Amino acid sequence: MKTSLLFIAAALAEIGGCFAFWAWWRLDKSAWWLLHGTGSLIVFALLLALVDSAAAGRTFAAYGGIYVASSLLWLFTVEGRMPDRFDLAGGALCLAGCAVIFFGPRAGA
């Protein structure tokens, strides 16, 4: 449960941080958005580092599925665009892959 909450919080921080840069660059928002974006990306990295795992790369790979699903939720809730069936199918595949990577049995682990 703790891992899931850390992944979700990390995804929100990463997406928020990246969106701040997007807003500054693509939507002509104030450069102050970069301060928020940088802070959010620092929080993202710290949250992901709190995940209890012996291998950083495996943690990052497993987190990727949560990021994709959270990005699709952002698409709908913040940007007001409905994910299409390909978005949803891809998100489901990513979450399945995330579960296989993170929860799969490990030899010698």
C-alpha positions, 0 to 999 in steps of 0.5 A: 500500500505504501508503494502505491501511495508513493508512486501516485504521489510521485506521478502527481509531482512529476506531471505537475512539474512537467506541466509547469514547464509545458505551460511556460514554454507552450502556453506563454505562462510566466517564468515563475511557473518554472520555479513551481516545476522545478520544486515539483520535480525535486519532490517527485525524485524524493518520493520515488527514492522512498520506495522500498526496493533493492534496485532503482532501475526496477523501481523506475520501470514499475513506476512508469505504468503508474505515470502513464495511467496518471497522465491519462487521468491528467489529460481528462481532469486538467486538460478536459480531453477524453482519453480514447480507447487506444489511450485506455488500452495502452494505459491498461497494458502499462499498468499490467507491465508495472505489476509484472515488473514490481511484483514478479518473483525474483530468483535469490531475492 
